[in-house]
Amino acid sequence: MRARAVKWASDAFPGWVEVNIDLADGGIARVFDKAPVFSADGDLLRKDTVYPVPLTLDCLVSTIGTEPGTIRVMLLRGMSDPTGLATFIVREQDVFPDD
């Protein structure tokens, strides 16, 4: 799923990053987690990185959304927003099929 790292959020080891996901209703979901959770490339997300950085997040498609062109997805790897929400409705165009 398409997302973007928008800022370095904390220096607490190993470094925390804020990632935004565009929601189908025009809102934004904010997810905070350790930099390595979002990218296996240790040089991609660092304190001195120029943000925003486009990312592709792994997710599971749970259902087609209630509105045309939308999909309900669930984040993987324990990712969630600050309230613990890990399921979001996003635009179909922001979800990529497995290769």
C-alpha positions as CSV (number, residue, x, y, z in Angstrom):
1,M,0.0,0.0,0.0
2,R,1.2,3.5,-0.8
3,A,2.3,5.6,2.2
4,R,4.9,8.3,3.0
5,A,7.3,8.8,5.8
6,V,6.8,12.4,6.9
7,K,9.2,13.0,9.7
8,W,11.7,11.6,12.2
9,A,9.7,11.3,15.3
10,S,12.1,10.2,18.0
11,D,15.7,9.3,18.6
12,A,14.8,6.4,20.9
13,F,16.6,3.4,19.6
14,P,16.5,2.4,16.8
15,G,14.7,5.7,15.8
16,W,11.0,6.3,15.3
17,V,9.3,7.6,12.2
18,E,5.8,9.1,11.5
19,V,4.2,7.6,8.4
20,N,1.0,8.9,6.8
21,I,-1.6,6.9,4.9
22,D,-4.1,8.7,2.8
23,L,-7.6,7.5,3.6
24,A,-10.5,7.1,1.1
25,D,-12.5,9.8,2.8
26,G,-9.7,12.4,2.4
27,G,-8.3,12.0,5.9
28,I,-4.9,10.9,6.9
29,A,-4.0,8.0,9.2
30,R,-0.8,8.6,11.2
31,V,1.3,5.6,12.1
32,F,4.4,5.8,14.4
33,D,6.9,3.0,14.6
34,K,10.5,2.1,14.5
35,A,12.3,3.0,11.3
36,P,13.3,-0.6,10.5
37,V,9.6,-1.7,10.6
38,F,8.9,0.6,7.6
39,S,12.1,-0.1,5.6
40,A,14.7,-2.8,5.6
41,D,17.1,-0.4,4.0
42,G,18.8,1.1,7.0
43,D,19.8,4.2,5.0
44,L,16.4,5.1,3.8
45,L,14.8,6.5,7.0
46,R,17.2,8.3,9.2
47,K,17.2,11.5,11.3
48,D,19.1,13.3,8.5
49,T,16.8,12.0,5.7
50,V,15.0,14.7,3.7
51,Y,11.3,14.0,4.3
52,P,8.7,13.1,3.0
53,V,9.8,9.7,1.6
54,P,7.4,7.6,-0.4
55,L,7.0,4.1,1.0
56,T,5.1,0.9,0.2
57,L,3.7,-0.8,3.3
58,D,2.7,-4.5,3.5
59,C,-1.0,-5.0,4.2
60,L,-3.8,-7.5,4.0
61,V,-6.8,-6.6,2.0
62,S,-9.8,-7.6,4.2
63,T,-12.7,-6.5,2.0
64,I,-13.7,-4.2,-0.8
65,G,-14.8,-0.9,0.8
66,T,-18.4,0.2,1.0
67,E,-17.9,3.0,-1.6
68,P,-16.8,2.3,-5.2
69,G,-13.0,2.4,-5.6
70,T,-12.2,1.8,-1.9
71,I,-10.6,-1.1,-0.1
72,R,-10.4,-2.0,3.6
73,V,-6.8,-2.9,4.5
74,M,-5.1,-4.2,7.7
75,L,-1.5,-3.2,8.5
76,L,1.0,-5.9,9.2
77,R,4.0,-6.2,11.5
78,G,2.1,-4.8,14.5
79,M,1.7,-1.4,12.9
80,S,-1.2,0.8,14.1
81,D,-2.2,4.4,14.7
82,P,-1.7,5.9,18.2
83,T,-5.2,4.6,19.2
84,G,-4.3,1.0,18.2
85,L,-6.4,1.1,15.0
86,A,-4.7,-1.1,12.3
87,T,-7.6,-1.3,9.7
88,F,-8.3,1.5,7.3
89,I,-10.3,2.3,4.3
90,V,-8.1,3.5,1.5
91,R,-8.4,4.2,-2.2
92,E,-8.1,1.1,-4.4
93,Q,-5.5,2.9,-6.5
94,D,-3.2,3.1,-3.4
95,V,-3.0,-0.7,-3.0
96,F,-0.7,-2.8,-5.1
97,P,-1.2,-6.5,-5.8
98,D,1.5,-8.9,-4.9
99,D,4.0,-9.5,-7.7
